[in-house]
Amino acid sequence: MRIAIIGAGNVGSALGRGWLRAGEDVVFGVPNPADPKYNPLPRERLLTSQVAARNTQTVVLATPWLATETAVKGLGDLSGKIVIDCTNPLGMGPNGLELVLGHNTSAGEQVAAWAQGAAVFKTLNQIGAESMDKAQLFPMRPVMFVAGDDEARKPVVMSLVTKLDFEAVDAGPLRVSRLLEAYGMLWIDQALNRGRGRSFAFALIDRA
C-alpha cells in the first residue's frame, strides 16, 4: 500500500521509518523536496504534498496543528481517500502547552470538515515521535486507539497501526477524537511536566 505522509518532521519521519520497515510503500509530502533539511530521508520518496496525496488512497497528516488547515486544503480533492489524522490541537497557554479545542469538537472533526468526502480517522496522536517506530522495544505492547466513522475502511487503518507494533484498539466514531486528543495531552503532560520523559507509552491490560 502506498502511504503519503504529509509532513516530514519528527512524527512524519518516525512513522515513515516504521512503515517502510514493515514493507509499506511510503512517500513524504513536503513543501520543497529539494530542501537540504530533508537529506536524512530517501530522496526518491520526497514529493510535493499535492503530488504525494494525488497518487495514493491513504494520506497521513503529521503536521503541526497550526499548519494543518492550510496543509489539508492544499492537497486538492481528498474525497474517497483514507485520511489518518495524527495531530493534537496544541497551543501555548498561561501554563504552557494546552489543547485549543475540546469538549464539543476536536481536531479530527475539523480535519473531516476540511477534507470533504474523505474517511478521516484519529490515531497515532497518543505517544511521542521518539517511540512511534520503536513500539516493539517495549516490554508490553503499547496501545493505540483508533477513532473513525467509516467502519468498512477502519480495518485498513487498524492494520497500519498494528504494523507499527502497537495494539490497535477501536475507540468508536470520529467524535471520540475529543477524548483521544485529551488522552494525547495527558501523555504530553507526563512527558514534559511530570518528569517521566519521552520513552514511555500507555498499555491496555485485562485482569486475568
C-alpha positions in Angstrom: 0.0 0.0 0.0 1.3 3.5 -0.8 1.0 5.9 2.1 1.5 9.6 1.7 2.8 11.2 4.9 2.2 15.0 4.8 5.0 16.4 6.9 8.5 15.1 7.4 9.3 16.4 10.9 9.9 14.1 13.9 6.4 12.5 13.7 6.3 12.0 9.9 9.8 10.7 9.7 9.3 8.2 12.5 6.0 6.9 11.0 7.7 6.6 7.6 10.6 4.6 9.1 8.2 2.3 10.8 6.0 1.6 7.8 9.0 1.3 5.4 10.4 -1.4 7.8 7.1 -3.1 7.7 7.2 -3.2 3.9 4.8 -0.4 3.0 5.4 2.0 0.1 5.8 5.4 1.8 6.2 8.8 0.3 6.6 12.1 2.1 4.7 15.2 1.0 6.7 18.4 1.8 6.7 22.0 0.6 10.1 21.8 -1.1 11.6 18.3 -1.7 14.9 19.8 -2.6 15.4 21.5 0.8 18.6 20.1 2.4 16.8 19.6 5.8 15.2 16.5 4.3 18.5 14.9 3.4 18.1 12.2 6.1 15.1 10.9 4.2 15.3 8.8 0.9 15.4 11.4 -1.8 13.3 9.3 -4.2 10.4 9.3 -1.6 10.2 13.1 -1.3 7.4 14.7 -3.3 5.4 17.9 -3.1 2.4 17.4 -0.8 -0.2 17.7 -3.5 1.6 15.1 -5.8 2.1 12.8 -2.8 -1.6 12.9 -1.9 -2.8 12.6 -5.5 -1.2 9.3 -6.1 -2.3 7.4 -3.1 -5.5 6.3 -1.3 -4.1 6.8 2.2 -2.9 10.2 3.4 -1.4 10.7 6.9 -1.4 14.1 8.5 1.8 14.7 10.5 1.7 18.4 10.6 1.8 20.9 13.5 -1.8 21.8 14.3 -1.5 25.5 13.3 -0.3 24.4 9.8 -2.9 21.6 9.4 -5.8 23.5 7.8 -3.5 25.0 5.1 -1.9 21.7 4.5 -5.2 19.8 4.1 -6.7 22.5 1.8 -3.6 22.4 -0.3 -3.8 18.7 -1.0 -6.7 19.0 -3.5 -9.7 16.7 -3.7 -9.4 14.1 -0.9 -12.8 12.5 -1.5 -12.8 8.8 -1.3 -9.4 8.6 0.4 -8.4 7.5 3.9 -7.0 10.4 5.9 -5.2 9.5 9.1 -5.0 12.5 11.4 -2.1 12.2 13.9 -2.4 15.8 15.1 -3.1 17.2 18.6 -4.6 20.7 18.6 -1.9 22.3 20.7 -1.3 26.0 21.5 0.5 27.9 24.2 -1.5 28.9 27.3 -0.6 30.5 30.6 0.7 27.2 31.9 2.5 26.1 28.7 1.2 23.7 26.0 -2.5 23.1 26.1 -5.4 21.9 23.9 -7.1 24.7 22.0 -10.1 22.5 21.0 -12.2 20.1 23.1 -15.5 19.2 24.7 -17.7 19.9 21.7 -15.3 19.4 18.8 -11.9 18.1 18.0 -9.0 18.3 15.6 -10.2 15.1 14.0 -13.6 16.6 13.3 -12.1 19.8 12.0 -10.0 17.8 9.6 -13.1 15.9 8.4 -14.8 19.3 7.7 -11.8 20.4 5.6 -11.3 17.1 3.8 -14.9 16.7 2.5 -15.6 13.2 1.3 -12.6 11.6 2.9 -12.8 8.8 5.5 -11.0 10.5 8.4 -9.5 8.6 11.3 -7.8 9.9 14.5 -4.9 7.8 15.8 -1.1 7.9 16.4 -1.5 11.0 18.5 -1.1 9.2 21.8 2.6 8.8 22.1 5.7 10.9 21.3 7.5 10.8 18.0 10.6 9.2 19.6 8.6 6.0 20.1 6.4 5.8 17.0 8.8 3.5 15.2 10.0 1.7 18.4 6.9 0.1 19.8 8.5 -3.3 19.5 11.1 -2.3 22.1 8.6 -2.0 25.0 8.2 -5.0 27.4 4.4 -4.8 26.8 2.8 -3.9 23.5 1.7 -0.2 23.7 -1.9 0.5 23.0 -3.0 2.9 20.2 -6.7 3.8 19.9 -8.3 4.5 16.5 -11.5 6.6 16.1 -13.4 7.0 12.8 -16.8 6.7 11.3 -16.1 4.6 8.2 -16.5 1.0 9.5 -15.7 -0.5 6.1 -12.2 1.1 6.0 -11.4 1.2 9.7 -9.7 -2.3 9.4 -7.2 -0.8 6.9 -6.2 1.8 9.5 -6.1 -0.7 12.3 -3.8 -2.9 10.2 -1.4 0.0 9.5 -1.3 0.8 13.3 -0.6 -2.9 14.0 2.2 -2.9 11.5 3.9 -0.3 13.7 3.8 -2.9 16.5 1.0 -1.2 18.5 -2.0 -2.9 19.9 -4.7 -1.2 17.7 -8.0 -0.7 19.6 -11.2 0.6 18.0 -12.3 3.6 20.0 -15.5 4.2 18.2 -16.7 7.1 15.9 -14.7 10.1 15.0 -16.3 12.3 17.7 -14.3 10.2 20.2 -11.3 12.2 18.9 -12.3 14.7 21.7 -11.2 12.0 24.2 -8.2 10.8 22.3 -6.8 14.3 22.0 -7.1 14.9 25.7 -5.5 11.5 26.2 -2.7 12.6 24.0 -2.4 15.7 26.1 -2.0 13.5 29.2 1.0 11.8 27.6 2.5 15.2 26.8 1.9 16.5 30.3 3.5 13.4 31.8 6.5 13.6 29.4 7.2 17.4 29.7 5.8 18.4 33.1 5.8 15.4 35.4 9.4 14.2 34.9 8.5 11.0 33.1 10.5 11.8 29.9 9.6 10.7 26.4 10.4 7.0 26.4 7.1 5.7 27.9 3.8 4.5 26.5 0.4 3.5 27.7 -0.6 -0.2 27.6 -4.0 -1.9 27.9 -4.2 -4.9 30.1 -7.1 -7.1 31.3 -7.3 -8.7 34.8 -6.8 -12.5 34.2 
